[in-house]
């Protein structure tokens, strides 16, 4: 019972967010007051750290791919030896 309530709580939040976004696209004059309200809120800071974390994970995964030794080195092939 409790898990069902936990799973349904994000749905109204997503619907409200969708309404706010669609309203600001229909009436651009509404976008600035909403942006100013959210600018210094917790949600703005959470969004900033989410984007920063996403970029850090992307850089980490790219570095892991490019810095991983090639398959030839893993198989024991040594280049340049006679």
C-alpha positions in Angstrom: 0.0 0.0 0.0 2.7 2.4 1.0 4.9 1.7 -2.1 1.9 2.5 -4.4 1.6 6.0 -2.9 5.4 6.5 -3.2 5.2 5.6 -6.9 2.3 7.9 -7.7 3.6 11.0 -6.0 5.9 12.1 -8.9 3.0 12.0 -11.4 1.3 15.2 -10.2 4.6 17.0 -10.0 5.4 16.0 -13.6 1.9 17.1 -14.7 2.4 20.5 -13.0 5.8 20.9 -14.6 4.4 20.1 -18.0 1.6 22.7 -17.5 4.1 25.3 -16.5 6.4 24.6 -19.5 3.5 24.6 -22.0 2.1 27.8 -20.5 5.4 29.6 -20.8 5.7 28.4 -24.5 2.2 29.6 -25.3 2.6 33.0 -23.5 6.3 34.0 -23.4 5.6 36.9 -21.2 4.9 34.4 -18.4 8.3 32.9 -18.7 10.3 35.6 -17.1 8.4 35.8 -13.8 8.5 32.0 -13.5 12.2 32.0 -14.2 12.8 34.7 -11.7 10.9 32.8 -9.0 12.8 29.6 -9.7 16.2 31.3 -10.2 17.3 31.3 -6.5 15.3 28.3 -5.4 16.5 24.9 -4.4 15.2 23.5 -7.7 17.6 25.8 -9.7 20.6 24.6 -7.6 19.5 20.9 -7.9 19.2 21.3 -11.7 22.7 22.9 -11.8 24.3 20.1 -9.9 22.4 17.5 -11.9 23.8 19.0 -15.2 27.3 19.3 -13.7 27.2 15.6 -12.5 26.0 14.5 -15.9 28.9 16.2 -17.5 31.4 14.8 -15.0 30.1 11.2 -15.6 30.3 11.8 -19.4 33.9 12.9 -19.1 34.7 10.0 -16.8 33.2 7.5 -19.3 35.0 9.1 -22.2 38.3 9.0 -20.3 37.7 5.3 -19.4 37.2 4.4 -23.1 40.2 6.4 -24.4 42.6 5.4 -21.7 41.8 1.7 -21.6 44.6 -0.3 -23.2 43.9 -1.8 -26.6 43.0 -5.4 -27.1 46.5 -6.3 -28.4 48.1 -5.3 -25.2 45.6 -7.3 -23.1 46.4 -10.4 -25.2 50.1 -10.2 -24.5 51.3 -8.9 -27.9 54.3 -6.7 -27.4 55.1 -4.4 -30.3 58.7 -3.5 -31.1 60.4 -6.6 -29.6 62.6 -8.7 -31.9 
